[in-house]
Amino acid sequence: MQKAYLANMSDKIPPGAIFAVKKAGLSITAYKSGKVMFQGSQGEREAAKWGTATTPKAKASKVSTSVLPAGFASKNVVGSDEVGTGDYFGPMIVAACYVDQAMMPLLKQLGVKDSKAMTDPEICEIAKKIIPVVPHSLLLLPNPKYNELQAKGMNQVQMKAILHNRALENVLTKIRPIKPDAVLIDQFAEKNTYYRYLAKEPSVVREDVFFATKAEGLHLSVAAASIIARSRFVEAFQDMERELGLLIPKGASSKVDQVAADILDTKGPETLQKYTKWHFANTDKAKTLSRRN
């Protein structure tokens, strides 16, 4: 990365940093800890070239049960969560679920909890049991559409905001005339940023909406949404593997780079683009590893 920005290096290096970059609309600081901070109007887009850009959560980290209404875990809530945003292969998926007090004992009995503490087979098994009983919406953004939107200038956070909002709207429509006590979004962006990205949406869910990090542990509605989204993501990977005849690793590691390079060599760039988030740095790494290079 340092070599890539040699022409724009800054002489002023903050404490604990390895290097700093200054250019129009962009400021980059790389720290000894391994973190790299991208700031400015071009920050998100530039960060995405190197992998998955994570929106700073300084404000989000302050969100906790203390800002939620008392007894929130037992309230009737529509919750939403997403999966696939940090994976080079596979779609982005958002799910929203409505869980009321009457459903909670059954969901707990079925094993609904934070999906991060579960294996993929466990997630898929539980998803089969809860999908018939939980009002939900599942939205999948396929890679070709993702790449099209990204090429037009839409960043990943905006895509997530739009999908969350639409999934929440779908669930609220399904349960009418029932009105939930609240809506809980697993936070991936600051509240004002989230709503700014929805400025052109014809309808936006705003009433009684709360944002919280690690929301799977705050209400079963988000935990259920996470399980349903993850289960569909696992299915998407299985579909890809059948179609490509390859085992596809999740994430964006060096193993991913090698598999992507193999696909480039055997099936060409059009096929690789069909199954990946093309703007990730993995694309350039795969091209370097490819025998076509």
Secondary structure, DSSP 4 states (H G I P E B T S, - for coil): -TGGGGGGB-S---TTEEEEEEETTEEEEEETTS-EEEESTTHHHHHHTTSPPPPP-TTGGG-SGGGSPTTGGGS-EEEEEEE-TT-SBS-EEEEEEEE-TTTHHHHHHTT-S-GGGS-HHHHHHHHHHHTTTS-EEEEEE-HHHHHHHHHTT--HHHHHHHHHHHHHHHHHHHHTT---SEEEEE-SS-HHHHHHTTTT-S----TTEEEETTGGGT-HHHHHHHHHHHHHHHHHHHHHHHHHTS----SSSHHHHHHHHHHHHHH-HHHHHHHB-TTSHHHHHHHHHSTT-
